[in-house]
Structure formats: C-alpha cells, structure tokens
Amino acid sequence: MRIAILDDDLSQLNFVCQILESKGHNCHAFQSGKEILKELHRESYDMLILDWQVPDLSGMDVLRWVREKLSKTLPVLFMTSRTGEDDIVEGLTAGADDYMTKPIRHSELVARTQALLRRAYPVKNSSEQIVFNDYLFETNAIRITVAGESIEITQKEFDLALLFFYNLGRPLSRAYILEKIWSRDIEIPSRTMDTHVSRLRSKLHLRPENGYRLAPVYSYGYRLEQLNSKDDTLQLA
C-alpha cells in the first residue's frame, strides 16, 4: 500500500517508514504540511499518517483539507504528543479514523495501520465474485461479465478495471495506477497505460450513455465516475 507520512521530526519519520516498509508498504515521507498538501494535489495514496504538530501547517489543517477534497473513506491515522481527551476528540471529529500517542510503539503502529487498511480495502477471496451493478468480476477465472455478456479481457485489463471500480469517483494519479498495476515494470511507456484505459472504456462500455464515464483528469491521471441520472448522462455525453 502507498502510505504518505507527515512528521517534522526526521528521526521519527524514518522510524515510522522503516517499520511500515518492513511490512511491505511503500512509504512517502513529508516534513511539512505544505509539502504534503502539494503532493496530495497530484498523487494518490492508500492511507495517510499525520503528525498533529508541524511548524508550517498543522496536521489538523491537512486533515480538514483531505476530508473536504479527497475520498471520505481514505484512512487517516493521527500521531500526537497530546493525551488530553478533548484533543483526541477534536482530531477524531475532524475526520481522523484512529490516533496514536507518542512515543510510537512498533507493534501498535503495525496493528493500527493494518486494521485501518483492512477496513478500507477488504481482502477478497481469490475465487470470489464481485458485483458492481451490471458488472460481475470473477477473480478466479479473470472474467468480467457486463449485463450478462462475457467480455474477453487480459489480466492487466482485469486488474485495472477492478482498481477503477473499487475507487469509483476517486481520481487516481498515473503514478498510483502504475504502481498498483505495473509494479514490476515501472519503466513502461506512458502510452501503455493510456492504451489499456482506452481498451477498457471500449470493452466495458464505460461511456455516459451507459451510466459511467472513464475520463482523464488533466495533469493527474484518470477517474471512473458513475452518473446518477439520465439528465446527467445527457449533459455529459
């Protein structure tokens, strides 16, 4: 999982990254609130870990921006030296999913991080059928059925389609998609991703007249949107 971590204490930041990377996560470290906000404008992450007190922009300010601008289900863990009940309630009320008090303890950090990730991204059984309205994903057979019609699809196209449907309505950066789908082949040409997206759009009929729109987000990546009504469909067609 891609995890962005904010803490102005470099030793603390390295400590947290070392723990989580030992568990297979990809950590992106930031020492200022402005720096992480800038990155959140152009990149996607699976989870955020925010220190409450950083000098230029507090973790609370970052959290409020995240809850206003990004997915409501993006898990956020707060790290804080504050132990007062009112302070903790304030952080949770602002949208944090969980909190840890410093000093950070290795086992507790792993446990809380894994719990939040499991809740946000449930692990699917390899033989499970996953349904999104008319779209049926069969993970064991690597097959997608649309309104009863079986679609011929490759493994990469299947993985990419499932990624978009799991993140319906959420803009995904090109770097995020690249890491999730082509993690072992990072140096692929840019057009490879665009070609796969174009094929998905065509094969799965992801067009406004069918209630969906798979569209580029300028200078960022792609987003799959579900359109709510015929009126919306007509306006966006």
C-alpha positions as protocol buffer text, in pm:
chain_id: "A"
residue {
  index: 1
  type: MET
  ca { x: 0 y: 0 z: 0 }
}
residue {
  index: 2
  type: ARG
  ca { x: 110 y: 358 z: -68 }
}
residue {
  index: 3
  type: ILE
  ca { x: 123 y: 547 z: 261 }
}
residue {
  index: 4
  type: ALA
  ca { x: 203 y: 919 z: 296 }
}
residue {
  index: 5
  type: ILE
  ca { x: 351 y: 1017 z: 633 }
}
residue {
  index: 6
  type: LEU
  ca { x: 381 y: 1369 z: 776 }
}
residue {
  index: 7
  type: ASP
  ca { x: 616 y: 1445 z: 1066 }
}
residue {
  index: 8
  type: ASP
  ca { x: 867 y: 1729 z: 1101 }
}
residue {
  index: 9
  type: ASP
  ca { x: 1090 y: 1512 z: 1324 }
}
residue {
  index: 10
  type: LEU
  ca { x: 1316 y: 1335 z: 1074 }
}
residue {
  index: 11
  type: SER
  ca { x: 1420 y: 1058 z: 1313 }
}
residue {
  index: 12
  type: GLN
  ca { x: 1055 y: 987 z: 1395 }
}
residue {
  index: 13
  type: LEU
  ca { x: 965 y: 997 z: 1026 }
}
residue {
  index: 14
  type: ASN
  ca { x: 1240 y: 749 z: 937 }
}
residue {
  index: 15
  type: PHE
  ca { x: 1137 y: 525 z: 1227 }
}
residue {
  index: 16
  type: VAL
  ca { x: 776 y: 504 z: 1110 }
}
residue {
  index: 17
  type: CYS
  ca { x: 877 y: 449 z: 746 }
}
residue {
  index: 18
  type: GLN
  ca { x: 1121 y: 175 z: 844 }
}
residue {
  index: 19
  type: ILE
  ca { x: 853 y: -12 z: 1039 }
}
residue {
  index: 20
  type: LEU
  ca { x: 591 y: 8 z: 766 }
}
residue {
  index: 21
  type: GLU
  ca { x: 829 y: -67 z: 480 }
}
residue {
  index: 22
  type: SER
  ca { x: 936 y: -383 z: 666 }
}
residue {
  index: 23
  type: LYS
  ca { x: 570 y: -490 z: 631 }
}
residue {
  index: 24
  type: GLY
  ca { x: 576 y: -438 z: 256 }
}
residue {
  index: 25
  type: HIS
  ca { x: 424 y: -89 z: 234 }
}
residue {
  index: 26
  type: ASN
  ca { x: 557 y: 189 z: 11 }
}
residue {
  index: 27
  type: CYS
  ca { x: 610 y: 495 z: 231 }
}
residue {
  index: 28
  type: HIS
  ca { x: 634 y: 856 z: 112 }
}
residue {
  index: 29
  type: ALA
  ca { x: 777 y: 1088 z: 378 }
}
residue {
  index: 30
  type: PHE
  ca { x: 700 y: 1459 z: 426 }
}
residue {
  index: 31
  type: GLN
  ca { x: 831 y: 1705 z: 684 }
}
residue {
  index: 32
  type: SER
  ca { x: 591 y: 1995 z: 625 }
}
residue {
  index: 33
  type: GLY
  ca { x: 217 y: 2036 z: 587 }
}
residue {
  index: 34
  type: LYS
  ca { x: 254 y: 2247 z: 275 }
}
residue {
  index: 35
  type: GLU
  ca { x: 477 y: 1985 z: 117 }
}
residue {
  index: 36
  type: ILE
  ca { x: 230 y: 1701 z: 169 }
}
residue {
  index: 37
  type: LEU
  ca { x: -63 y: 1914 z: 51 }
}
residue {
  index: 38
  type: LYS
  ca { x: 123 y: 1995 z: -269 }
}
residue {
  index: 39
  type: GLU
  ca { x: 181 y: 1624 z: -327 }
}
residue {
  index: 40
  type: LEU
  ca { x: -181 y: 1533 z: -248 }
}
residue {
  index: 41
  type: HIS
  ca { x: -289 y: 1764 z: -531 }
}
residue {
  index: 42
  type: ARG
  ca { x: -107 y: 1543 z: -782 }
}
residue {
  index: 43
  type: GLU
  ca { x: -69 y: 1196 z: -629 }
}
residue {
  index: 44
  type: SER
  ca { x: -292 y: 927 z: -478 }
}
residue {
  index: 45
  type: TYR
  ca { x: -229 y: 732 z: -160 }
}
residue {
  index: 46
  type: ASP
  ca { x: -398 y: 441 z: 18 }
}
residue {
  index: 47
  type: MET
  ca { x: -351 y: 590 z: 364 }
}
residue {
  index: 48
  type: LEU
  ca { x: -223 y: 900 z: 546 }
}
residue {
  index: 49
  type: ILE
  ca { x: -38 y: 915 z: 878 }
}
residue {
  index: 50
  type: LEU
  ca { x: -28 y: 1272 z: 1009 }
}
residue {
  index: 51
  type: ASP
  ca { x: 159 y: 1430 z: 1296 }
}
residue {
  index: 52
  type: TRP
  ca { x: -62 y: 1681 z: 1476 }
}
residue {
  index: 53
  type: GLN
  ca { x: 203 y: 1948 z: 1525 }
}
residue {
  index: 54
  type: VAL
  ca { x: 421 y: 2056 z: 1233 }
}
residue {
  index: 55
  type: PRO
  ca { x: 553 y: 2413 z: 1207 }
}
residue {
  index: 56
  type: ASP
  ca { x: 411 y: 2548 z: 881 }
}
residue {
  index: 57
  type: LEU
  ca { x: 69 y: 2383 z: 859 }
}
residue {
  index: 58
  type: SER
  ca { x: -74 y: 2157 z: 1127 }
}
residue {
  index: 59
  type: GLY
  ca { x: -179 y: 1801 z: 1068 }
}
residue {
  index: 60
  type: MET
  ca { x: -529 y: 1913 z: 1164 }
}
residue {
  index: 61
  type: ASP
  ca { x: -530 y: 2163 z: 876 }
}
residue {
  index: 62
  type: VAL
  ca { x: -413 y: 1892 z: 638 }
}
residue {
  index: 63
  type: LEU
  ca { x: -682 y: 1656 z: 766 }
}
residue {
  index: 64
  type: ARG
  ca { x: -959 y: 1912 z: 715 }
}
residue {
  index: 65
  type: TRP
  ca { x: -841 y: 1968 z: 355 }
}
residue {
  index: 66
  type: VAL
  ca { x: -826 y: 1593 z: 293 }
}
residue {
  index: 67
  type: ARG
  ca { x: -1180 y: 1536 z: 416 }
}
residue {
  index: 68
  type: GLU
  ca { x: -1310 y: 1825 z: 206 }
}
residue {
  index: 69
  type: LYS
  ca { x: -1125 y: 1745 z: -116 }
}
residue {
  index: 70
  type: LEU
  ca { x: -1043 y: 1371 z: -118 }
}
residue {
  index: 71
  type: SER
  ca { x: -1226 y: 1044 z: -63 }
}
residue {
  index: 72
  type: LYS
  ca { x: -1418 y: 1025 z: 265 }
}
residue {
  index: 73
  type: THR
  ca { x: -1302 y: 665 z: 303 }
}
residue {
  index: 74
  type: LEU
  ca { x: -928 y: 737 z: 275 }
}
residue {
  index: 75
  type: PRO
  ca { x: -792 y: 609 z: 609 }
}
residue {
  index: 76
  type: VAL
  ca { x: -612 y: 867 z: 824 }
}
residue {
  index: 77
  type: LEU
  ca { x: -413 y: 787 z: 1137 }
}
residue {
  index: 78
  type: PHE
  ca { x: -311 y: 1072 z: 1370 }
}
residue {
  index: 79
  type: MET
  ca { x: 14 y: 1076 z: 1566 }
}
residue {
  index: 80
  type: THR
  ca { x: 19 y: 1316 z: 1858 }
}
residue {
  index: 81
  type: SER
  ca { x: 201 y: 1401 z: 2179 }
}
residue {
  index: 82
  type: ARG
  ca { x: -126 y: 1534 z: 2318 }
}
residue {
  index: 83
  type: THR
  ca { x: -304 y: 1298 z: 2554 }
}
residue {
  index: 84
  type: GLY
  ca { x: -599 y: 1512 z: 2665 }
}
residue {
  index: 85
  type: GLU
  ca { x: -942 y: 1371 z: 2588 }
}
residue {
  index: 86
  type: ASP
  ca { x: -1057 y: 1698 z: 2428 }
}
residue {
  index: 87
  type: ASP
  ca { x: -760 y: 1699 z: 2189 }
}
residue {
  index: 88
  type: ILE
  ca { x: -822 y: 1341 z: 2082 }
}
residue {
  index: 89
  type: VAL
  ca { x: -1194 y: 1403 z: 2033 }
}
residue {
  index: 90
  type: GLU
  ca { x: -1111 y: 1710 z: 1822 }
}
residue {
  index: 91
  type: GLY
  ca { x: -892 y: 1502 z: 1591 }
}
residue {
  index: 92
  type: LEU
  ca { x: -1148 y: 1224 z: 1553 }
}
residue {
  index: 93
  type: THR
  ca { x: -1428 y: 1474 z: 1497 }
}
residue {
  index: 94
  type: ALA
  ca { x: -1225 y: 1642 z: 1222 }
}
residue {
  index: 95
  type: GLY
  ca { x: -1215 y: 1312 z: 1036 }
}
residue {
  index: 96
  type: ALA
  ca { x: -925 y: 1102 z: 1167 }
}
residue {
  index: 97
  type: ASP
  ca { x: -1003 y: 729 z: 1174 }
}
residue {
  index: 98
  type: ASP
  ca { x: -767 y: 649 z: 1460 }
}
residue {
  index: 99
  type: TYR
  ca { x: -484 y: 801 z: 1663 }
}
residue {
  index: 100
  type: MET
  ca { x: -161 y: 707 z: 1837 }
}
residue {
  index: 101
  type: THR
  ca { x: 14 y: 892 z: 2116 }
}
residue {
  index: 102
  type: LYS
  ca { x: 390 y: 936 z: 2107 }
}
residue {
  index: 103
  type: PRO
  ca { x: 632 y: 776 z: 2162 }
}
residue {
  index: 104
  type: ILE
  ca { x: 528 y: 547 z: 1877 }
}
residue {
  index: 105
  type: ARG
  ca { x: 540 y: 176 z: 1962 }
}
residue {
  index: 106
  type: HIS
  ca { x: 637 y: -65 z: 1684 }
}
residue {
  index: 107
  type: SER
  ca { x: 370 y: -332 z: 1733 }
}
residue {
  index: 108
  type: GLU
  ca { x: 92 y: -83 z: 1796 }
}
residue {
  index: 109
  type: LEU
  ca { x: 174 y: 112 z: 1479 }
}
residue {
  index: 110
  type: VAL
  ca { x: 164 y: -205 z: 1269 }
}
residue {
  index: 111
  type: ALA
  ca { x: -160 y: -323 z: 1429 }
}
residue {
  index: 112
  type: ARG
  ca { x: -344 y: 8 z: 1391 }
}
residue {
  index: 113
  type: THR
  ca { x: -221 y: 60 z: 1035 }
}
residue {
  index: 114
  type: GLN
  ca { x: -320 y: -289 z: 927 }
}
residue {
  index: 115
  type: ALA
  ca { x: -661 y: -258 z: 1093 }
}
residue {
  index: 116
  type: LEU
  ca { x: -738 y: 66 z: 907 }
}
residue {
  index: 117
  type: LEU
  ca { x: -621 y: -79 z: 575 }
}
residue {
  index: 118
  type: ARG
  ca { x: -827 y: -396 z: 621 }
}
residue {
  index: 119
  type: ARG
  ca { x: -1134 y: -186 z: 692 }
}
residue {
  index: 120
  type: ALA
  ca { x: -1080 y: 42 z: 392 }
}
residue {
  index: 121
  type: TYR
  ca { x: -966 y: -228 z: 147 }
}
residue {
  index: 122
  type: PRO
  ca { x: -1120 y: -566 z: 236 }
}
residue {
  index: 123
  type: VAL
  ca { x: -917 y: -862 z: 115 }
}
residue {
  index: 124
  type: LYS
  ca { x: -1107 y: -1057 z: -147 }
}
residue {
  index: 125
  type: ASN
  ca { x: -1104 y: -1434 z: -174 }
}
residue {
  index: 126
  type: SER
  ca { x: -935 y: -1549 z: -495 }
}
residue {
  index: 127
  type: SER
  ca { x: -1248 y: -1729 z: -612 }
}
residue {
  index: 128
  type: GLU
  ca { x: -1494 y: -1460 z: -513 }
}
residue {
  index: 129
  type: GLN
  ca { x: -1742 y: -1292 z: -742 }
}
residue {
  index: 130
  type: ILE
  ca { x: -1750 y: -915 z: -701 }
}
residue {
  index: 131
  type: VAL
  ca { x: -2052 y: -723 z: -830 }
}
residue {
  index: 132
  type: PHE
  ca { x: -2085 y: -356 z: -922 }
}
residue {
  index: 133
  type: ASN
  ca { x: -2438 y: -315 z: -1061 }
}
residue {
  index: 134
  type: ASP
  ca { x: -2428 y: -479 z: -1408 }
}
residue {
  index: 135
  type: TYR
  ca { x: -2056 y: -558 z: -1380 }
}
residue {
  index: 136
  type: LEU
  ca { x: -1959 y: -901 z: -1245 }
}
residue {
  index: 137
  type: PHE
  ca { x: -1591 y: -964 z: -1171 }
}
residue {
  index: 138
  type: GLU
  ca { x: -1483 y: -1329 z: -1129 }
}
residue {
  index: 139
  type: THR
  ca { x: -1138 y: -1312 z: -978 }
}
residue {
  index: 140
  type: ASN
  ca { x: -1054 y: -1681 z: -1012 }
}
residue {
  index: 141
  type: ALA
  ca { x: -1147 y: -1702 z: -1382 }
}
residue {
  index: 142
  type: ILE
  ca { x: -1019 y: -1349 z: -1461 }
}
residue {
  index: 143
  type: ARG
  ca { x: -1351 y: -1277 z: -1626 }
}
residue {
  index: 144
  type: ILE
  ca { x: -1582 y: -977 z: -1642 }
}
residue {
  index: 145
  type: THR
  ca { x: -1948 y: -1006 z: -1735 }
}
residue {
  index: 146
  type: VAL
  ca { x: -2143 y: -693 z: -1828 }
}
residue {
  index: 147
  type: ALA
  ca { x: -2522 y: -727 z: -1813 }
}
residue {
  index: 148
  type: GLY
  ca { x: -2484 y: -1099 z: -1882 }
}
residue {
  index: 149
  type: GLU
  ca { x: -2232 y: -1056 z: -2164 }
}
residue {
  index: 150
  type: SER
  ca { x: -1889 y: -1214 z: -2105 }
}
residue {
  index: 151
  type: ILE
  ca { x: -1607 y: -978 z: -2202 }
}
residue {
  index: 152
  type: GLU
  ca { x: -1274 y: -1102 z: -2337 }
}
residue {
  index: 153
  type: ILE
  ca { x: -1011 y: -933 z: -2124 }
}
residue {
  index: 154
  type: THR
  ca { x: -645 y: -963 z: -2025 }
}
residue {
  index: 155
  type: GLN
  ca { x: -509 y: -994 z: -1670 }
}
residue {
  index: 156
  type: LYS
  ca { x: -381 y: -634 z: -1672 }
}
residue {
  index: 157
  type: GLU
  ca { x: -714 y: -503 z: -1805 }
}
residue {
  index: 158
  type: PHE
  ca { x: -900 y: -703 z: -1538 }
}
residue {
  index: 159
  type: ASP
  ca { x: -678 y: -564 z: -1260 }
}
residue {
  index: 160
  type: LEU
  ca { x: -711 y: -210 z: -1394 }
}
residue {
  index: 161
  type: ALA
  ca { x: -1089 y: -233 z: -1424 }
}
residue {
  index: 162
  type: LEU
  ca { x: -1121 y: -365 z: -1069 }
}
residue {
  index: 163
  type: LEU
  ca { x: -896 y: -86 z: -941 }
}
residue {
  index: 164
  type: PHE
  ca { x: -1120 y: 176 z: -1103 }
}
residue {
  index: 165
  type: PHE
  ca { x: -1442 y: 22 z: -971 }
}
residue {
  index: 166
  type: TYR
  ca { x: -1305 y: -11 z: -619 }
}
residue {
  index: 167
  type: ASN
  ca { x: -1218 y: 361 z: -637 }
}
residue {
  index: 168
  type: LEU
  ca { x: -1535 y: 476 z: -811 }
}
residue {
  index: 169
  type: GLY
  ca { x: -1548 y: 856 z: -818 }
}
residue {
  index: 170
  type: ARG
  ca { x: -1194 y: 894 z: -685 }
}
residue {
  index: 171
  type: PRO
  ca { x: -924 y: 1048 z: -909 }
}
residue {
  index: 172
  type: LEU
  ca { x: -625 y: 815 z: -934 }
}
residue {
  index: 173
  type: SER
  ca { x: -285 y: 955 z: -1024 }
}
residue {
  index: 174
  type: ARG
  ca { x: -80 y: 800 z: -1301 }
}
residue {
  index: 175
  type: ALA
  ca { x: 193 y: 706 z: -1050 }
}
residue {
  index: 176
  type: TYR
  ca { x: -62 y: 532 z: -828 }
}
residue {
  index: 177
  type: ILE
  ca { x: -208 y: 333 z: -1118 }
}
residue {
  index: 178
  type: LEU
  ca { x: 139 y: 248 z: -1242 }
}
residue {
  index: 179
  type: GLU
  ca { x: 248 y: 116 z: -904 }
}
residue {
  index: 180
  type: LYS
  ca { x: -71 y: -83 z: -849 }
}
residue {
  index: 181
  type: ILE
  ca { x: -91 y: -246 z: -1192 }
}
residue {
  index: 182
  type: TRP
  ca { x: 263 y: -242 z: -1331 }
}
residue {
  index: 183
  type: SER
  ca { x: 463 y: -257 z: -1007 }
}
residue {
  index: 184
  type: ARG
  ca { x: 728 y: -488 z: -1152 }
}
residue {
  index: 185
  type: ASP
  ca { x: 764 y: -294 z: -1476 }
}
residue {
  index: 186
  type: ILE
  ca { x: 779 y: 71 z: -1369 }
}
residue {
  index: 187
  type: GLU
  ca { x: 954 y: 192 z: -1685 }
}
residue {
  index: 188
  type: ILE
  ca { x: 662 y: 119 z: -1918 }
}
residue {
  index: 189
  type: PRO
  ca { x: 591 y: 384 z: -2185 }
}
residue {
  index: 190
  type: SER
  ca { x: 326 y: 639 z: -2087 }
}
residue {
  index: 191
  type: ARG
  ca { x: 108 y: 537 z: -2381 }
}
residue {
  index: 192
  type: THR
  ca { x: 79 y: 181 z: -2242 }
}
residue {
  index: 193
  type: MET
  ca { x: -146 y: 299 z: -1960 }
}
residue {
  index: 194
  type: ASP
  ca { x: -348 y: 517 z: -2195 }
}
residue {
  index: 195
  type: THR
  ca { x: -394 y: 225 z: -2434 }
}
residue {
  index: 196
  type: HIS
  ca { x: -520 y: 0 z: -2155 }
}
residue {
  index: 197
  type: VAL
  ca { x: -763 y: 267 z: -2035 }
}
residue {
  index: 198
  type: SER
  ca { x: -892 y: 318 z: -2388 }
}
residue {
  index: 199
  type: ARG
  ca { x: -948 y: -56 z: -2431 }
}
residue {
  index: 200
  type: LEU
  ca { x: -1133 y: -75 z: -2100 }
}
residue {
  index: 201
  type: ARG
  ca { x: -1356 y: 213 z: -2196 }
}
residue {
  index: 202
  type: SER
  ca { x: -1448 y: 34 z: -2517 }
}
residue {
  index: 203
  type: LYS
  ca { x: -1472 y: -324 z: -2390 }
}
residue {
  index: 204
  type: LEU
  ca { x: -1673 y: -241 z: -2076 }
}
residue {
  index: 205
  type: HIS
  ca { x: -1885 y: 30 z: -2241 }
}
residue {
  index: 206
  type: LEU
  ca { x: -1776 y: 287 z: -1984 }
}
residue {
  index: 207
  type: ARG
  ca { x: -1949 y: 578 z: -2154 }
}
residue {
  index: 208
  type: PRO
  ca { x: -2207 y: 834 z: -2036 }
}
residue {
  index: 209
  type: GLU
  ca { x: -2491 y: 672 z: -2229 }
}
residue {
  index: 210
  type: ASN
  ca { x: -2433 y: 359 z: -2018 }
}
residue {
  index: 211
  type: GLY
  ca { x: -2415 y: 547 z: -1686 }
}
residue {
  index: 212
  type: TYR
  ca { x: -2037 y: 562 z: -1647 }
}
residue {
  index: 213
  type: ARG
  ca { x: -1755 y: 787 z: -1756 }
}
residue {
  index: 214
  type: LEU
  ca { x: -1388 y: 683 z: -1753 }
}
residue {
  index: 215
  type: ALA
  ca { x: -1210 y: 1009 z: -1818 }
}
residue {
  index: 216
  type: PRO
  ca { x: -864 y: 1163 z: -1785 }
}
residue {
  index: 217
  type: VAL
  ca { x: -801 y: 1412 z: -1507 }
}
residue {
  index: 218
  type: TYR
  ca { x: -579 y: 1682 z: -1656 }
}
residue {
  index: 219
  type: SER
  ca { x: -214 y: 1662 z: -1542 }
}
residue {
  index: 220
  type: TYR
  ca { x: -310 y: 1396 z: -1286 }
}
residue {
  index: 221
  type: GLY
  ca { x: -447 y: 1062 z: -1404 }
}
residue {
  index: 222
  type: TYR
  ca { x: -788 y: 903 z: -1452 }
}
residue {
  index: 223
  type: ARG
  ca { x: -1123 y: 877 z: -1275 }
}
residue {
  index: 224
  type: LEU
  ca { x: -1417 y: 640 z: -1321 }
}
residue {
  index: 225
  type: GLU
  ca { x: -1744 y: 815 z: -1243 }
}
residue {
  index: 226
  type: GLN
  ca { x: -2092 y: 672 z: -1211 }
}
residue {
  index: 227
  type: LEU
  ca { x: -2353 y: 909 z: -1350 }
}
residue {
  index: 228
  type: ASN
  ca { x: -2667 y: 931 z: -1140 }
}
residue {
  index: 229
  type: SER
  ca { x: -2941 y: 1006 z: -1385 }
}
residue {
  index: 230
  type: LYS
  ca { x: -3040 y: 1029 z: -1747 }
}
residue {
  index: 231
  type: ASP
  ca { x: -3017 y: 1405 z: -1719 }
}
residue {
  index: 232
  type: ASP
  ca { x: -2655 y: 1377 z: -1604 }
}
residue {
  index: 233
  type: THR
  ca { x: -2583 y: 1137 z: -1886 }
}
residue {
  index: 234
  type: LEU
  ca { x: -2724 y: 1370 z: -2149 }
}
residue {
  index: 235
  type: GLN
  ca { x: -2529 y: 1665 z: -2015 }
}
residue {
  index: 236
  type: LEU
  ca { x: -2200 y: 1478 z: -2013 }
}
residue {
  index: 237
  type: ALA
  ca { x: -2236 y: 1290 z: -2340 }
}
